[in-house]
Amino acid sequence: MSQQRLKQYLKQMTLNEKIAQLLQLAAPFYDEVGDAGQITGPMESLGVTAETVHNAGSVLGVSGAEKVISVQQSHMKHNKYGIPLLFMADIVHGFKTIFPIPLAMGCSWDIALAERSAEIAAKEAAVSGIHVTFAPMADLVRDPRWGRVMESTGEDPYLNSLFARAMVRGFQGSDLKNDKERVASCVKHFAAYGLAEGGRDYNTVDLSERQLREYYLPAYQAALDEGAELVMTAFNTVDGIPASGNRRLMRDLLRSEWGFNGVLISDWAAIKEMIAHGVAEDGREAALKAILAGVDIDMMTSSYVHHLPQLIADGIIDEALIDEAVLRVLQLKERLGLFENPLRGADPEAERQIVYCDIHREAAKELALKSCVLLKNDGVLPLHRNQKIALIGPFAQSGDILGNWSWNGSRELSAKLGQSMQTLSVSSVTIVEGCGIDQITEGQIQEAVTVAEEADVVVLALGESSDMSGEASCRSDIRLPEAQLRLVQIMKKLGKPMAVVLFNGRPLDLHGVYEESNAVLEAWFPGSEGGAAVADLLYGIANPSGRLSMSFPYAVGQIPVYYNHFNTGRPKPSEDTDEKYVSHYLDIPNAPLLPFGYGLSYTSFCYKHLSLSSDEIGETDTLQVKVEVVNEGKLSGTETVQLYIRDVSGEVVRPMKELKAFRKAELAPGESIEVVFDITEKQLRYHHSDFSFTSDAGQFELFVGPNSRDTMNAFFRLNK
Ligand code: GLC
């Protein structure tokens, strides 16, 4: 449909009909939609009429091919312009085939597989009637107390940017209008939601614009560079103004500086929440600030429907502001091909074939295999299939391994750890719960002790329930719950070899687990095939290859702790220093327990012969970095060779290390590979105090290694 035709709608629709296009309703409004179009949703709570609902622009959370077809057909009957409804939903890490949570995916460092996961998620969602997904979540995170770190890919802007791009490519493909197996991507939460003070959800975010641009914006920008169709506002303030009413952030930066002309949707009720924030006296002022900031869709409040007409009647705003917002919504519908085919990809028969099919589940298992991170191993892993195993813990046979934001997944159908291990074992795997998530009984203890005493190896399956992370699920104490720590202590006393598998949505404080165990495998929430993947890893059918994309703190008191930190003027010279007047704690180390990029393998890799093509480069030169990596172990394995750079002296302080490149290499026992990285001046640029994004001549230090801590280094100069 042409732009002209879309603009024709603006002329035909009344003001109220146009504003209704900016309203997003939730699923309950469409529970009982019949041919008569009787709307049974909580209209009174939202204060909207059936006529408004018939003119609504979009709905959140309705899915299922038959349901979507029914709602859309009813809607088209009652919308006198034949403008179709947009169906949106949170397809964050899978639709029904649930992939590992994004934080786990971030630990795979597998960009291609991330794209594949998004492509599969889009295919299942599209055939089930979804048009738009509220993903990727591109928020950079440094505080594991925040429950939503599970939705992010981690603490590094470069790695997050690569994943954000991959997810947009997977969701949208290259021809969104005609490829009915794709969905539009809505990158969120703009901006810097991950910096909520105290790691407490919805809390204040305050940072310099330079920090915002250097660390927190790159992944959103990457998603938009990749063509993401929508942006979602964050709940938080940015520089004292809630994102949903922040004209500098939305009009000046997002739309003018970055040139984004897609749909900007508020987060749930975020427009109305400006009243609670204290920047709007009432819904009218909230609506005014949001429309002036360029927010197009009001998610789940009726601020726009109730107040925009009067704001126009009072001459406070011009109707042109409404028209530009409505046009963007209509253009999105046009780019999705909805005017030609309002049902788009919804297809009950195809849905039955495609959703949760074997091929999709195999992809979910592959990503789970690559997302798990071996944090410790003294040799107790891999297990031998003829060993007698006692599998104990609340996750031994749990289906709660999908993680938050898996609303359409099935815990019942997911591959459980215990069953998967029993399938692989040629001896015995005895399964007992041992304790609940946060309670333990004498009976459970007795049963666990009995089973453990008869076993060769004890495997503890521990962690957080999935509702202990995700939205509004922040923790001040990020250790395992006391009951589980007690179980570890009791099992430790038996003196048996003990491996721990963790199912959790955030880096944990591993006091009470890490030292006590012979091995620790971080499984995160590994998704629909997670139990099968973990079992394969425990038995060595697959070799762990995950690398942490977020640091594990030594203790919650360290937070925020992240690898790309500044040096300060009084850096602590070493962890065992006795110098007092340096930046340190009296009671704990500065270093995290486990650093960004860290992860072990069942084999061992050795780094040799780091060399640079030159010790200086000009602006147009390429510095070639070579390193030899050898698999010195007895098993094949995949190493993630990481390259970091430090700008030794900048116009502003610069991080001790910044990830600039990485390469995954699968090596057979004894095999070696020469990994080559090309570094150019572009990779040395950063935001200066005047926000110019340029590099400085001077000395740089370069690091290569298996993680951000254990590296080989070299120096080079940039001449300008
Ligand atoms: C929630 C979340 C957001 C989600 C939206 C719709 O409050 O903040 O990530 O997409 O509401 O469910």
Boltz pocket constraint, residues with backbone or C-beta under 6 A from the ligand:
constraints:
  - pocket:
      binder: B
      contacts: [[A, 60], [A, 90], [A, 134], [A, 188], [A, 267], [A, 268], [A, 471]]
      max_distance: 6.0
